[in-house]
Every structure is written in C-alpha cells, then in structure tokens.
Amino acid sequence: MLAEEPDDVFLLYGLACEEIKAGDQAAGLSRFDDIHARFPDYVPAWFRHAQFLAELGETDDAKRVGKTGLETARRVGDLHAAGELAGFLELL
C-alpha cells in the first residue's frame, strides 16, 4: 500500500508501530523521526513514539517527545490528545 501511497501518514505510522512490535526498534523509531519531520502535526505519532520510548526505558527521550507532542496537540486544537499526553507525562 505504501508503494501506491508513499505519503500516507497513517500507513507510515502503522508501519512504525509494526516494526517496533516485530522487534526492530531502530527501524520503527527512525520511522517515527521521519514522520515528525514530514508530518509534524500528526499528533498520534508523537504520542505513540513517546510511549514506545518509555517502554524501552528511555524516559528522558519519552518526556522530550511527549512534550513536543503535547505542544503540537495544543497548537492544532486536539484537546483530547493533549489531555492524554499530559496524563502520560505526569506518569513518567
């Protein structure tokens, strides 16, 4: 599907999640970085990226990514995601 729609952020997001679940954390995390560079307003990628970093024990990076996600969510008006990100950051 990505061959047909290489700029579909949802497909890229899904692939990043699947790469990490399959054990290729480096590829998945790199793909999240690419998503942030190309689609900086895609809030779900910020949140899931931060969650994966926290699961890997990378707390400082998780906080950094989560804070950027929170700022992004507020800027684009996604108050639900902003609330979830704020709660996530409090737990870190």
Beta strands, then each sheet from edge to edge (+ up, - down):
end
